[in-house]
């Protein structure tokens, strides 16, 4: 378990050199943001915005994906060096910066699953018919073999079955 207040200090010590004190990114290399902005922009991202920032609050559809990314890949120079509690705390702090959680928020395995991200409906499932084909584990046909239809035939343009990517 981690809380946003602990996360603020961990973020300051281990994340702010790249992402800035308040998560607005660090401009380097000819004023281009080499390290991404974590806060700003609000969903939905539209083409009417001039280069909207794809931030934690405006882009990521699921907090579990963000949590896992931080756990596996951050801090950049010392990936996978944060404990799980530190990752919960940093994640809580970043959600606070994005006005998704209150300042006194605590996160753990169960509460993380209760977070609904603002852009949860901003992605579209891949509805091509071949995406929903049953998975084959042995003696599988390859695309192009007789009996395999990819994106054409009777199912083309028809409603697709409900899948995991369509369920929250």
TADA-V735499 format. One record per residue. N is the residue number from 0. RES is the residue in three letters. NEAR is the number of other C-alpha atoms within 10 Angstrom. D_FIRST is the distance of its C-alpha to the first C-alpha in Angstrom with 2 decimals. Layout:
<<N & RES & NEAR & D_FIRST> <N & RES & NEAR & D_FIRST>>
//
This chain:
<<0 & UNK & 15 & 0.00> <1 & UNK & 20 & 3.76> <2 & UNK & 22 & 6.96> <3 & UNK & 27 & 10.34> <4 & UNK & 18 & 12.17> <5 & UNK & 18 & 10.45> <6 & UNK & 23 & 10.79> <7 & UNK & 23 & 14.41> <8 & UNK & 15 & 15.25> <9 & UNK & 18 & 13.84> <10 & UNK & 26 & 15.69> <11 & UNK & 16 & 18.72> <12 & UNK & 11 & 18.87> <13 & UNK & 18 & 18.28> <14 & UNK & 18 & 19.02> <15 & UNK & 19 & 21.56> <16 & UNK & 15 & 24.47> <17 & UNK & 20 & 24.63> <18 & UNK & 22 & 23.16> <19 & UNK & 18 & 24.45> <20 & UNK & 15 & 23.06> <21 & UNK & 16 & 22.45> <22 & UNK & 25 & 21.88> <23 & UNK & 20 & 25.58> <24 & UNK & 20 & 26.29> <25 & UNK & 19 & 28.72> <26 & UNK & 16 & 32.35> <27 & UNK & 11 & 34.13> <28 & UNK & 8 & 37.02> <29 & UNK & 7 & 39.59> <30 & UNK & 8 & 37.22> <31 & UNK & 11 & 35.31> <32 & UNK & 15 & 31.54> <33 & UNK & 14 & 30.67> <34 & UNK & 17 & 26.98> <35 & UNK & 19 & 25.81> <36 & UNK & 21 & 25.15> <37 & UNK & 23 & 21.70> <38 & UNK & 23 & 22.84> <39 & UNK & 18 & 26.14> <40 & UNK & 19 & 28.32> <41 & UNK & 18 & 27.60> <42 & UNK & 19 & 28.09> <43 & UNK & 13 & 30.35> <44 & UNK & 16 & 31.52> <45 & UNK & 10 & 35.29> <46 & UNK & 8 & 38.19> <47 & UNK & 7 & 39.44> <48 & UNK & 9 & 36.89> <49 & UNK & 7 & 38.11> <50 & UNK & 10 & 35.65> <51 & UNK & 16 & 32.48> <52 & UNK & 19 & 29.31> <53 & UNK & 18 & 27.08> <54 & UNK & 19 & 23.77> <55 & UNK & 28 & 20.24> <56 & UNK & 26 & 21.29> <57 & UNK & 23 & 24.82> <58 & UNK & 22 & 24.73> <59 & UNK & 19 & 21.67> <60 & UNK & 18 & 22.10> <61 & UNK & 20 & 18.80> <62 & UNK & 21 & 15.31> <63 & UNK & 18 & 14.50> <64 & UNK & 11 & 17.36> <65 & UNK & 14 & 16.24> <66 & UNK & 17 & 12.73> <67 & UNK & 14 & 14.75> <68 & UNK & 14 & 17.30> <69 & UNK & 20 & 15.11> <70 & UNK & 21 & 13.64> <71 & UNK & 16 & 17.26> <72 & UNK & 14 & 19.41> <73 & UNK & 17 & 17.97> <74 & UNK & 18 & 18.91> <75 & UNK & 14 & 22.42> <76 & UNK & 9 & 24.07> <77 & UNK & 11 & 21.39> <78 & UNK & 13 & 19.80> <79 & UNK & 16 & 17.01> <80 & UNK & 15 & 16.46> <81 & UNK & 19 & 12.84> <82 & UNK & 10 & 10.22> <83 & UNK & 18 & 7.72> <84 & UNK & 17 & 4.98> <85 & UNK & 20 & 8.06> <86 & UNK & 28 & 8.86> <87 & UNK & 25 & 6.08> <88 & UNK & 27 & 7.24> <89 & UNK & 30 & 10.76> <90 & UNK & 29 & 10.84> <91 & UNK & 30 & 10.06> <92 & UNK & 31 & 12.74> <93 & UNK & 22 & 15.11> <94 & UNK & 23 & 14.92> <95 & UNK & 21 & 15.79> <96 & UNK & 22 & 18.62> <97 & UNK & 22 & 19.85> <98 & UNK & 13 & 19.94> <99 & UNK & 18 & 17.85> <100 & UNK & 18 & 15.15> <101 & UNK & 14 & 15.95> <102 & UNK & 15 & 15.38> <103 & UNK & 12 & 13.07> <104 & UNK & 17 & 10.66> <105 & UNK & 21 & 6.99> <106 & UNK & 23 & 5.65> <107 & UNK & 16 & 4.42> <108 & UNK & 12 & 7.52> <109 & UNK & 9 & 9.68> <110 & UNK & 11 & 9.41> <111 & UNK & 18 & 9.88> <112 & UNK & 12 & 12.99> <113 & UNK & 11 & 14.28> <114 & UNK & 15 & 14.71> <115 & UNK & 15 & 18.40> <116 & UNK & 19 & 19.56> <117 & UNK & 20 & 22.89> <118 & UNK & 18 & 24.71> <119 & UNK & 17 & 23.88> <120 & UNK & 13 & 27.63> <121 & UNK & 13 & 28.81> <122 & UNK & 12 & 29.38> <123 & UNK & 9 & 32.14> <124 & UNK & 10 & 32.10> <125 & UNK & 12 & 34.70> <126 & UNK & 18 & 37.34> <127 & UNK & 17 & 39.95> <128 & UNK & 20 & 41.40> <129 & UNK & 16 & 40.78> <130 & UNK & 14 & 37.02> <131 & UNK & 13 & 37.05> <132 & UNK & 11 & 39.33> <133 & UNK & 7 & 38.27> <134 & UNK & 8 & 36.74> <135 & UNK & 8 & 39.23> <136 & UNK & 6 & 38.33> <137 & UNK & 6 & 41.88> <138 & UNK & 6 & 45.41> <139 & UNK & 8 & 44.12> <140 & UNK & 11 & 46.42> <141 & UNK & 9 & 45.94> <142 & UNK & 11 & 46.29> <143 & UNK & 9 & 49.99> <144 & UNK & 8 & 51.00> <145 & UNK & 8 & 52.97> <146 & UNK & 9 & 50.96> <147 & UNK & 13 & 47.98> <148 & UNK & 16 & 47.83> <149 & UNK & 15 & 45.51> <150 & UNK & 14 & 45.41> <151 & UNK & 12 & 48.85> <152 & UNK & 9 & 50.91> <153 & UNK & 9 & 50.48> <154 & UNK & 14 & 46.74> <155 & UNK & 15 & 46.95> <156 & UNK & 12 & 46.00> <157 & UNK & 10 & 45.18> <158 & UNK & 10 & 41.96> <159 & UNK & 14 & 39.42> <160 & UNK & 10 & 37.50> <161 & UNK & 10 & 34.03> <162 & UNK & 11 & 31.49> <163 & UNK & 8 & 27.76> <164 & UNK & 10 & 27.76> <165 & UNK & 13 & 29.25> <166 & UNK & 6 & 26.78> <167 & UNK & 8 & 23.49>>
//
